[in-house]
Amino acid sequence: MRIVDTRKGSRFYLCELSEVDPRFAKYPPTPVLRCIGYTPAPG
């Protein structure tokens, strides 16, 4: 996920998995409560 802020003050959440997997919407409706593509950060 990457947050995209516009010059007009809008904020969108870009799903980066959409670039490689057509199952994922580029800008999913919010709130996103769960995602099958989620993987926890290592650590």
Secondary structure, DSSP 8 states (H G I E B T S, - for coil): -EEEE-TTS-EEEE-GGGGT-TTS-SS--S-----TT------
